[in-house]
Amino acid sequence: MVLSDILLKKLVCPNCKGKLVYEKEKDKLICHKCNLAYRITNNIPVLLNDEAEKL
């Protein structure tokens, strides 16, 4: 899946409101400040803290 640049600029980490980085290889959104990875399912970012993967 390819997220649009416009969408990526608007998405923030639900935990710290920091910037998310899209990793195409893993198909995840990464928050380096919180060390969390948010998965993308069916082309929809799952931005739930309970669903986040710790890095």
C-alpha positions as CSV (number, residue, x, y, z in Angstrom):
1,M,0.0,0.0,0.0
2,V,1.2,3.5,-0.7
3,L,0.0,6.3,1.6
4,S,-0.4,9.7,0.1
5,D,2.0,12.5,1.2
6,I,-1.0,14.6,2.1
7,L,-2.3,11.9,4.5
8,L,1.1,11.3,6.0
9,K,1.5,15.0,6.8
10,K,-1.8,15.0,8.7
11,L,-1.4,11.7,10.7
12,V,0.2,12.0,14.1
13,C,1.0,9.5,16.9
14,P,-2.1,9.1,19.1
15,N,0.1,8.8,22.1
16,C,2.4,11.8,21.9
17,K,1.0,13.7,18.9
18,G,4.4,13.4,17.3
19,K,5.3,12.8,13.6
20,L,4.8,9.3,12.2
21,V,7.2,7.8,9.6
22,Y,5.9,5.4,7.0
23,E,8.0,2.3,6.5
24,K,7.0,0.8,3.1
25,E,8.9,-2.5,3.6
26,K,7.0,-3.3,6.9
27,D,3.8,-1.4,5.9
28,K,3.7,0.3,9.3
29,L,3.7,3.8,10.7
30,I,6.5,4.4,13.2
31,C,6.7,6.9,16.0
32,H,10.4,7.2,17.0
33,K,9.6,9.3,20.0
34,C,7.4,6.7,21.6
35,N,9.1,3.7,20.0
36,L,5.8,2.4,18.7
37,A,4.8,0.9,15.4
38,Y,1.2,1.1,14.1
39,R,0.1,-1.4,11.5
40,I,-1.9,-0.8,8.4
41,T,-4.8,-3.1,7.7
42,N,-6.8,-3.1,4.5
43,N,-5.2,0.2,3.5
44,I,-6.3,1.8,6.8
45,P,-3.8,2.9,9.5
46,V,-4.8,1.4,12.9
47,L,-3.8,4.2,15.3
48,L,-4.8,2.5,18.5
49,N,-2.4,2.5,21.4
50,D,-3.6,-1.0,22.5
51,E,-2.8,-2.3,19.0
52,A,0.6,-0.7,18.7
53,E,3.8,-2.8,18.6
54,K,6.7,-1.8,20.8
55,L,10.0,-1.4,19.0
